[in-house]
């Protein structure tokens, strides 16, 4: 990204550094350029920027003090979890502080009676279910990056995962969030109960990408582990047949725990990587997980098998035990790194479409691949229409980078054109600013600005992300004048 702003005046940077050094242990304040390199981007490495300082607080009090310091000096603050985001949403600001929350990684409480877990933001997604397992409980939202991504980042992006078709996204599995405002005040959104006094702000905060506040304590719902879960693997000789079968399953009144789809290129890559026994001759495959009581699962397995056969399934395989179920999912969950073996780089898109448009959109993506002369592998959450096309390119070739970015933009525009959205679970960040104007009208974008200003009048929380106004990094200085908050 172009550096559109000068650095802070040296004297101001010195004052900021001295104040941060008084708040944080020496090892929690990173100043040297090379030591900051691991923090210059998230998982979308096309966009890179070094902050002035990286702050890694070890306590909520330290994080609170950092925010108070930055607010007093009107310095931008960008929150970051594990850095697994895919939209440059956690990329640092050249005049600001990158506030890394990975050290706030304590599981505060598992309450098996209330079926809740209270967590600091740096706890990884998979660690929640691991801690809850001894009570027969688990946390449902499960992004593919769950071994590394954190619950704080999941809240910021409203992350999804395989099991969100039946059990909802992050926002559907939260009870309360304690967050720090831009001024450093600690406030609670939500409550341990199903309702709380005042305006319901949970949906506003969830998915707000660090633009409105920074979560420091999160209470999530836990679910009882099902009596039985089995996976049905089905191969198809066309993407359209597989796409039509997805709609038929839901139309039959069955809501699988997960319903995922992979196309031929993704099948080959995942099978080479995981050796899960996927049908290499298939043009598309579906992974359908059914859970519940033994009787429910047996009944649904039979119904879904019949539906898949009626839609031309060329192969069917049912997991016989937990080891086989895990193996079938291993290929899907490792598909992203597996595709990474096919090209020097890939660009992972994230758009959501109506379930009935899956076949049409996949065919259009195939046409776009020919137009841009770039290969694309599709592996995605078919049940809820959340696409993840992986556009392969060579990052050493500027022309290929430009084609990959335009290809991705066309996919997002296509998602909107068929009645979908430009984001499913990755957020907007820096990546999708242009497509926000495809999705929303001027009045809606101004409303988003007003909400931002209500929480962050000086516009110093993650500036330049999420809401497209002016030229990216210029926003944080230009907006106050526009809204007379400067």
Buried (B, 14 or more C-beta within 10 A) or exposed (E): BEEBBEEBEEEBBEBBBEBBBEBBEEEBBBEEEEEBEEBBBBBBEBBBBBBBBBBBBBBBEBBBBBBBBBBEBBBBBBBBBBBBBBBBBBBBBBBBBBBBBBBBBBBEEBBBEBBBBBBBBBBBBBBBBEBBEEBEBBBBBBBBBBEBBBBBBBBBBBBBBBBBBBBBBBBBBBBBBBBBBBBBEBEEBBBEEEEBEEEEBBEBBBBBBBBBBBBBBBBBBBBEBBEBBBBBBBBBBBBBBBBBBBBBBBEEEBBBBBBBBBBBBBBBBBBBBBEBEBBEEBBBBBBBBBBBEEEBBBBBBEBBBEBBEEBBBBBBBBBEEEEBBEBBBBBBBBBBEBBBEBBEBBBBBBBBBBBBBBBBBBBBBBEBBEEBEBBBBBBBBBBBBBBBBBBBBBBEEEEBBEBBBBBBBBBBBBBBEBEBBBBBBBBBBBBBBEBBEBBBEEEEBEEBBEBBBEBBBBBBBBBBBBBBBBEBBBBBBBBBEBBEEE
